């Protein structure tokens, strides 16, 4: 299995480098919203002194960490898998002795992340010099952030894959994806730190998986959580990863039967 993943990595890494211009355009498009939020909230905080106790430096630190965490935890499964389902190319992958989603699509996501991080590094450094966030990072919390980020990516990858598999039944999967993305950005803490949301929305956020995939790793890296909160959030990540596994497995089995039934 290791040899399979190593070979897939070599192929996907080379493929990502072939589309460098496309990657740069995607990265710039993806960076627009967080940078706008960063500029707006730091300006508001400087004008008012603070917003619910968050200073301009706090907002700068939050969004600077968000840029990195978002790259490490986000996934592009729908862009890779949905076209293959819709044009029938998935049939060839189903003949192989490995799971097409948990091998090819997974490695493609990882290769895309790696190249994104390389492209993000100089942009992040420039933003750091511009906004000067107060990043008082702890070695302990940075170490804890590693499994938190891995679990977060696992949750989002499996949920994104399960949603993409809806393409087995309908061509409207992109509409569902846009709705999913909007919900994610609101309740994950992408638009604004969850502490600034109304109490009702904060309660909803805690009931959904998204805050545990973005907001929790950010707060963990920034050292904003008490040990008890860290333990609870890790527990919720494990619960949601297990649920995501079940959802993906059920959807995959049903989808493949549907795929075969139409003779694809």
C-alpha positions in Angstrom: 0.0 0.0 0.0 2.9 2.3 0.8 4.2 1.9 -2.8 0.8 2.7 -4.2 0.6 5.9 -2.2 4.2 6.9 -3.2 3.4 6.3 -6.8 0.2 8.3 -6.6 2.0 11.1 -4.9 4.6 11.3 -7.6 2.0 11.4 -10.3 -0.2 14.0 -8.6 2.7 16.2 -7.5 3.9 16.3 -11.1 0.3 17.0 -12.3 -0.1 19.9 -9.9 3.1 21.6 -11.2 1.7 21.4 -14.7 -1.2 23.7 -13.7 0.8 26.4 -11.8 -1.1 29.3 -13.4 -4.4 27.7 -12.5 -3.2 27.2 -8.9 -2.1 30.8 -8.6 -5.4 32.1 -9.8 -7.2 29.8 -7.3 -5.0 30.9 -4.5 -5.5 34.6 -5.2 -9.3 34.1 -5.5 -9.3 32.1 -2.2 -7.2 34.8 -0.4 -9.5 37.7 -1.3 -12.2 37.1 1.3 -10.0 36.5 4.4 -7.8 39.5 3.5 -10.9 41.7 3.2 -12.2 40.4 6.6 -8.7 41.0 8.1 -8.6 44.6 6.8 -12.2 45.4 7.8 -12.1 44.0 11.3 -8.7 45.4 12.2 -9.9 48.8 11.0 -13.1 48.6 13.1 -11.1 47.5 16.1 -8.6 50.3 15.8 -11.5 52.8 15.5 -13.4 51.5 18.5 -10.5 50.3 20.6 -11.8 46.7 20.6 -14.8 44.6 19.4 -16.2 42.4 22.2 -12.8 42.5 23.8 -10.9 41.7 20.6 -8.3 44.2 19.6 -6.9 44.9 16.1 -3.9 42.7 16.9 -6.3 39.9 18.0 -8.1 40.1 14.6 -4.9 40.2 12.7 -3.6 37.1 14.5 -6.9 35.3 14.0 -7.0 35.8 10.3 -3.3 35.2 9.7 -3.6 31.8 11.4 -6.9 31.2 9.5 -5.1 31.5 6.2 -2.8 28.7 7.0 -5.3 26.5 8.8 -7.8 26.8 5.9 -5.2 25.6 3.4 -4.3 22.6 5.7 -7.9 21.5 6.3 -9.8 22.4 3.2 -10.4 19.9 0.4 -11.1 20.0 -3.4 -12.8 16.6 -3.7 -15.8 17.9 -5.7 -13.5 19.4 -8.3 -11.7 16.0 -8.7 -14.4 13.5 -8.3 -17.7 15.0 -9.5 -16.5 15.3 -13.2 -15.3 11.7 -13.2 -18.7 10.5 -11.9 -20.6 12.7 -14.4 -18.6 11.7 -17.5 -18.3 8.0 -16.6 -14.5 8.0 -16.2 -14.9 6.6 -12.6 -15.7 3.2 -14.2 -12.0 2.7 -15.0 -11.0 3.5 -11.4 -13.5 1.0 -10.0 -11.7 -1.7 -11.8 -8.5 -1.1 -9.8 -7.9 -3.0 -6.5 -7.8 0.2 -4.4 -10.5 2.6 -3.3 -10.5 5.5 -5.9 -11.6 8.2 -3.3 -9.3 7.1 -0.4 -6.3 6.8 -2.7 -6.3 8.9 -5.9 -8.6 11.7 -4.7 -7.0 11.8 -1.3 -3.5 12.1 -2.6 -4.6 14.7 -5.1 -5.9 16.8 -2.3 -2.7 16.5 -0.3 -0.5 17.4 -3.3 -2.7 20.4 -4.0 -2.3 21.5 -0.4 1.5 21.2 -0.5 1.8 23.4 -3.6 -0.7 25.9 -2.1 1.4 26.2 1.0 4.5 27.0 -1.1 2.6 29.7 -3.0 1.1 31.0 0.2 4.3 31.5 2.1 5.6 34.7 0.6 2.0 36.2 0.6 1.6 35.3 4.3 5.0 36.9 5.1 4.0 40.1 3.3 0.7 40.2 5.2 2.5 39.6 8.5 4.8 42.5 7.9 1.9 44.7 7.0 -0.5 43.9 9.9 2.0 42.9 12.6 -0.2 40.4 14.4 0.7 39.5 18.0 1.4 35.8 17.6 2.6 34.5 21.0 2.8 30.8 20.0 3.4 28.0 22.4 5.3 24.8 21.5 2.8 22.7 23.4 -0.2 24.2 21.6 1.5 23.9 18.2 2.2 20.3 18.9 -1.5 19.7 19.8 -2.5 21.5 16.7 -1.0 18.8 14.5 -3.5 16.0 15.4 -6.3 18.7 15.5 -5.5 19.7 11.9 -5.3 16.0 10.7 -8.7 15.2 12.3 -10.1 18.4 10.9 -9.0 17.5 7.4 -10.3 14.0 7.8 -13.8 15.3 8.7 -13.9 17.8 5.9 -12.5 15.3 3.3 -15.1 12.6 4.1 -18.0 15.0 4.3 -16.9 16.7 1.1 -16.6 13.3 -0.6 -20.0 12.2 0.7 -21.6 15.3 -0.7 -19.8 14.9 -4.0 -21.2 11.4 -4.3 -24.6 12.9 -4.7 -23.5 13.3 -8.3 -24.4 9.6 -8.7 -28.0 10.7 -8.5 -28.2 14.3 -9.8 -26.2 16.8 -11.9 -27.2 19.5 -9.4 -24.4 18.6 -7.0 -22.7 22.0 -7.6 -25.7 23.8 -6.2 -25.6 21.7 -3.1 -21.9 22.3 -2.8 -22.4 26.1 -3.0 -25.0 25.9 -0.2 -22.7 23.6 1.9 -19.8 26.1 1.4 -21.9 29.0 2.6 -23.0 27.2 5.7 -19.4 26.1 6.4 -18.0 29.6 6.1 -20.6 31.0 8.5 -20.4 28.3 11.2 -16.7 27.5 10.9 -15.5 31.0 11.8 -14.4 32.0 8.3 -16.5 35.2 8.0 -15.9 36.3 11.6 -14.7 34.7 14.9 -17.5 32.7 16.3 -17.3 34.6 19.6 -18.9 37.6 17.8 -21.9 35.7 16.5 -25.3 35.9 18.2 -25.7 33.3 21.0 -28.2 31.3 18.9 -25.8 31.0 16.0 -23.0 30.0 18.4 -25.2 27.2 19.7 -25.9 26.0 16.2 -22.1 26.2 15.4 -21.4 23.9 18.3 -23.9 21.4 17.0 -22.3 21.3 13.6 -18.9 19.8 12.7 -17.5 22.9 11.0 -16.3 24.9 14.0 -14.2 21.9 15.0 -12.4 21.9 11.7 -11.4 25.6 11.5 -12.3 27.7 14.6 -11.0 25.1 17.1 -7.5 24.7 15.4 -7.2 28.4 15.1 -8.0 29.0 18.8 -5.8 26.1 19.8 -2.8 27.6 17.9 -3.4 31.0 19.4 -3.5 29.5 22.9 -7.0 30.8 23.6 -8.5 27.6 25.0 -8.3 26.1 28.5 -7.2 22.5 28.9 -10.8 21.3 29.5 -12.0 23.1 26.3 -9.1 21.5 24.3 -10.2 18.0 25.5 -13.8 18.6 24.7 -13.0 19.8 21.2 -10.8 16.9 20.5 -13.6 14.6 21.6 -16.0 16.3 19.3 -13.5 16.0 16.4 -13.3 12.2 17.0 -17.1 11.9 17.2 -17.6 13.8 13.9 -14.8 11.9 12.2 -16.6 8.6 13.1 -19.9 10.0 11.8 -18.3 11.3 8.6 -16.8 7.8 8.0 -20.3 6.3 8.4 -21.9 8.9 6.1 -19.2 8.4 3.4 -19.3 4.6 3.5 -23.1 4.5 3.2 -23.2 7.0 0.5 -20.4 5.3 -1.4 -22.0 1.9 -1.4 -25.4 3.3 -2.5 -23.8 5.5 -5.1 -21.7 2.7 -6.7 -24.8 0.5 -7.0 -26.7 3.4 -8.7 -23.7 4.0 -10.9 -23.6 0.4 -12.0 -27.4 0.3 -12.5 -27.3 2.9 -15.3 -24.5 1.0 -17.1 -21.7 3.5 -16.6 
